[in-house]
Amino acid sequence: MDLAYDDLINDRDRWLIVMLARGYTTTRIAREMHLSRHTVAERISKLLDQFACSNRSQLVAYSYAHRFLNVGVWPPGVRR
């Protein structure tokens, strides 16, 4: 990975976006990540703001377009 890519998003945020792409609810993401629903919702909100996305679907699409997620792979995984 290049330095610019690493500066934009960390591994936990990439994993959160993978779960969004898979259709997980905030509750399920919180359970998988061992966080509170509030923490997950707050992190999603920050990611939406960071990448100027208006909703979760747009964030997932942005993540594919900028290769935060593996293009052409389903279910989505984290880019390595």
C-alpha positions in Angstrom: 0.0 0.0 0.0 1.2 3.5 -0.6 1.5 6.2 2.0 -1.3 8.3 0.7 -3.7 5.4 0.9 -2.8 4.6 4.5 -3.3 8.2 5.5 -6.9 8.2 4.2 -8.3 5.3 6.0 -7.1 2.7 8.6 -7.7 -1.0 8.7 -10.6 -0.8 11.2 -12.4 1.7 9.1 -11.9 -0.5 6.0 -13.3 -3.4 7.8 -16.3 -1.3 8.9 -16.9 -0.3 5.2 -16.6 -4.0 4.2 -19.4 -4.8 6.6 -21.5 -1.9 5.3 -21.0 -3.3 1.8 -22.2 -6.7 3.0 -25.4 -5.1 4.3 -24.7 -5.4 8.0 -26.7 -3.2 10.3 -25.1 -0.9 12.9 -26.0 -3.4 15.6 -24.3 -6.3 13.8 -21.2 -4.2 13.0 -21.0 -3.2 16.7 -21.2 -6.8 17.7 -18.6 -7.9 15.2 -16.2 -5.1 16.1 -16.9 -5.4 19.9 -18.0 -1.7 20.0 -21.1 0.1 21.1 -23.8 0.9 18.5 -23.1 4.6 19.3 -19.4 4.3 18.6 -20.1 2.6 15.2 -22.8 5.1 14.3 -20.4 7.9 15.2 -17.6 6.4 13.1 -19.9 5.9 10.1 -20.9 9.6 10.4 -17.3 10.7 10.5 -16.4 8.6 7.4 -19.4 10.0 5.5 -18.2 13.5 6.3 -14.5 12.7 5.6 -15.4 11.5 2.1 -18.3 13.9 1.4 -20.8 11.0 1.1 -24.5 11.5 1.9 -25.3 7.9 2.9 -23.9 4.5 3.5 -24.4 3.3 -0.1 -22.5 6.3 -1.5 -19.7 5.6 1.0 -19.4 2.0 -0.2 -19.4 3.1 -3.9 -16.8 5.7 -3.0 -14.7 3.0 -1.4 -14.8 0.8 -4.5 -14.1 3.7 -6.8 -11.0 4.7 -4.7 -10.0 1.0 -4.2 -10.4 0.9 -0.4 -12.4 -2.3 -1.2 -11.3 -5.0 -3.7 -13.0 -4.3 -7.1 -14.7 -7.3 -8.6 -14.6 -9.4 -5.4 -17.7 -10.5 -3.6 -18.2 -10.6 -0.8 -16.1 -7.5 -0.4 -12.8 -7.8 1.4 -10.1 -5.4 2.5 -7.5 -4.4 -0.1 -4.1 -5.7 0.6 
